[in-house]
């Protein structure tokens, strides 16, 4: 958390150093409520699509109730907004405690999510550059990073998933593994099956594109709320910069990371720092904070009420 606070403070200083606070607060305070509502709706759509995609990736693992998937996604999102990347562990833990899916399988399916996230990042960065060459200076490198992560993830995930069931028995390995370790190993392989099923992979990529387009829409509506009409390329540029920034440790509520992404991304199409930062406050207030508040409440509920899953019967 300390590294996130330090980086967030530095990003915030970079974003604000050439801006005047007065116009930023005035623009945010007089935001159009219709566009604010649209921003909140886009943020909620993002969470719904994220839960839908995860449910799809969990399907080969075990039957997991849709309500549990949604609760875990919101709770994990809130945890990530407090301590970056902690939400993945919380999500896997909640599903592992309250469903037949093991925590290892759930965590592996989240790793598969990241492969599709970076695939969407590469595709949407290429789309933005095609729409508007002005953003190429920032997005060409980001798209390249996304593509490299996808290729690496596919290679590793495919290799592990294809080995599902191989080498699990003492006769095959020459080792007598503890039962819990053997179950977790099998769970990890099951969680990677979304990579080698063409139908699941295609649907997951489509949902990844839709969920990140929802974030780009939230960027555009946040800008519209403070009187800016930005091109689609600028909204996609802000999205790509936020995703790249959030791979690093970040401050609570993504403060600093969000503001710098808006300031740099919108500057590519000629927007001044003050209105760009005002738009970032709308985004933080109506996309990020609802995730933090609602997800935090659901996390507390899930941790207190989640029943322990029934143990599978011992092999005869």
Secondary structure as the mmCIF struct_conf table of DSSP 4:
data_model
#
loop_
_struct_conf.conf_type_id
_struct_conf.id
_struct_conf.beg_label_comp_id
_struct_conf.beg_label_asym_id
_struct_conf.beg_label_seq_id
_struct_conf.end_label_comp_id
_struct_conf.end_label_asym_id
_struct_conf.end_label_seq_id
HELX_RH_AL_P HELX_RH_AL_P1 UNK A 2 UNK A 16
TURN_TY1_P TURN_TY1_P1 UNK A 17 UNK A 18
BEND BEND1 UNK A 19 UNK A 19
HELX_RH_AL_P HELX_RH_AL_P2 UNK A 21 UNK A 29
TURN_TY1_P TURN_TY1_P2 UNK A 30 UNK A 30
HELX_RH_AL_P HELX_RH_AL_P3 UNK A 33 UNK A 58
TURN_TY1_P TURN_TY1_P3 UNK A 59 UNK A 61
HELX_RH_AL_P HELX_RH_AL_P4 UNK A 66 UNK A 82
BEND BEND2 UNK A 83 UNK A 83
TURN_TY1_P TURN_TY1_P4 UNK A 84 UNK A 85
HELX_RH_AL_P HELX_RH_AL_P5 UNK A 87 UNK A 98
BEND BEND3 UNK A 99 UNK A 101
HELX_RH_AL_P HELX_RH_AL_P6 UNK A 103 UNK A 131
HELX_RH_3T_P HELX_RH_3T_P1 UNK A 133 UNK A 135
HELX_RH_AL_P HELX_RH_AL_P7 UNK A 136 UNK A 162
TURN_TY1_P TURN_TY1_P5 UNK A 163 UNK A 167
BEND BEND4 UNK A 169 UNK A 169
HELX_RH_AL_P HELX_RH_AL_P8 UNK A 170 UNK A 173
BEND BEND5 UNK A 174 UNK A 174
HELX_RH_AL_P HELX_RH_AL_P9 UNK A 179 UNK A 191
TURN_TY1_P TURN_TY1_P6 UNK A 192 UNK A 192
HELX_RH_3T_P HELX_RH_3T_P2 UNK A 193 UNK A 195
TURN_TY1_P TURN_TY1_P7 UNK A 196 UNK A 196
HELX_RH_AL_P HELX_RH_AL_P10 UNK A 198 UNK A 225
TURN_TY1_P TURN_TY1_P8 UNK A 226 UNK A 227
HELX_RH_AL_P HELX_RH_AL_P11 UNK A 232 UNK A 246
TURN_TY1_P TURN_TY1_P9 UNK A 247 UNK A 247
BEND BEND6 UNK A 248 UNK A 248
HELX_RH_3T_P HELX_RH_3T_P3 UNK A 252 UNK A 254
TURN_TY1_P TURN_TY1_P10 UNK A 255 UNK A 256
HELX_RH_AL_P HELX_RH_AL_P12 UNK A 257 UNK A 267
TURN_TY1_P TURN_TY1_P11 UNK A 268 UNK A 270
HELX_RH_AL_P HELX_RH_AL_P13 UNK A 273 UNK A 283
HELX_RH_PI_P HELX_RH_PI_P1 UNK A 284 UNK A 288
HELX_RH_AL_P HELX_RH_AL_P14 UNK A 289 UNK A 305
HELX_LH_PP_P HELX_LH_PP_P1 UNK A 306 UNK A 315
#
